[in-house]
Amino acid sequence: MKGKSIAVIGGGASGICAALEAKYNDSSINVTVFERLPKTAKKILATGNGRCNFTNENLSPKHFHGDPLFLRKILTSSYADTENYFRSLGVLSYHEDGRIYPRSQQAASIREALTDKLNKYGITIKTDTPVNSIDKFKNGFTVNGEYFDVVIVAGGGKASSVQGSDGSCYKLLEHLGHTKTPLYPALCGLSTNEKGLNMLKGVRAECKASLFSESHLLGEESGEVQFTDKAVSGIPVMNLSHLCKDKKDLCLNLDLCEDISEAELSEHINNIKRNSPDKELETVLSGIVNSKLGFAVMNKENIKPRTKIGQVTQRELSAICDILKSFHISISGTKGFDSAQITCGGIKTHEVNPETMMSEIVNGLFICGEILDIHGDCGGYNLHLAWTTGRIAGNGAYEYLNK
């Protein structure tokens, strides 16, 4: 098999793992990685707020979205032990609430382990080199006019183009006969045009977030929600964002007191009204939620600041409790691809063999990573898919050449 060659399109998480796995199996294979940015693995440095939660303890299918059969084969693959894979590369891990990080708490540790291995294996890296064409011939391919026996496309999706994924690889695969499902930004904040929420910028709150479309519940998530400029974010919201696809009349209801029943809230507030009628309502609410949230709750009921609780009617107090348990925010859509961590949609998985990641349409063409129509929740799940599908593709490419 001397002189056989593989082109890997994309120098991100999936592409690097694919290149390393192919070269690990046979050092005589010439592997070339094409990366359009000045350096490889840039997106890895931004993951996990710079700490890179590279996988998760709980790899239950409920944390992944897409074809269940395809995902099951990926998640049960022998290449799915991501923690031990990185240990073999010299990276010790650290567990935190199910998330698994490098022990150094630095995403750079993951990137350096991978790039060090690329250098050790003598894999050719072509940075600042976007791929404009892939053409299939009887016994191989040309990539930008250069011949290769096998091509692995790991060019990412369309999310966060500044980190390397600009969506250009979809057209390359469509040219070769593949089809993609509609694309939508996911793991991103939700935009709102609702007035009066500017005061909440920078506020964080533990709550349950429920996403509705035309009064129909799409999904619920609990955790820390963050208010940003004309948007709501945080892990619960980001995990719900993919559900916005093709939906109308979206709204987000936040239970700001998930651990307290509405009856308990009502009793607490009414006790204060009876015992301390001169206490201002915002002071009462600041003992329950963030003070800025308290003002926002009052605004929704048109209660002026410095209003004493003794002056608040029972109807108004009942409405305050309702709002604390269901703080309504109209949603205009997602923040968009530039703010998204991943892409929802992609190349149809029934066109790819999950045991090898080879195309069912074009022999010798392998597809892996975010470009596929599968994705996961926040928490290292998407990187887990990237590493795993990349390693499967690299091994699949080696086996294809070996045959």
Secondary structure, 3 states (H helix, E strand, C coil): CCCCEEEEECCCHHHHHHHHHHHHHCCCCEEEEECCCCCCCHHHHHHHHHCCCCEECCCCHHHEECCHHHHHHHHCCCCCCHHHHHHHCCCCEEEECCEEEECCCCHHHHHHHHHHHHHHHCCEEECCCCCCCEEEECCEEEECCEEECEEEECCCCCCCHHHCCCCHHHHHHHHCCCCECCCEEECCCEECCCCCCHHHCCCEEEEEEEEEECCEEEEEEEEEEEEECCEEECHHHHHHHHHHCCCCCEEEEEECCCCCCHHHHHHHHHHHHHHCCCCEHHHHHHCCCCHHHHHHHHHHCCCCCCCEHHHCCHHHHHHHHHHHHCEEEEECEECCHHHCCEEECCECHHHECCCCCEECCCCCEEECHHHECCEECCCCHHHHHHHHHHHHHHHHHHHHHHC
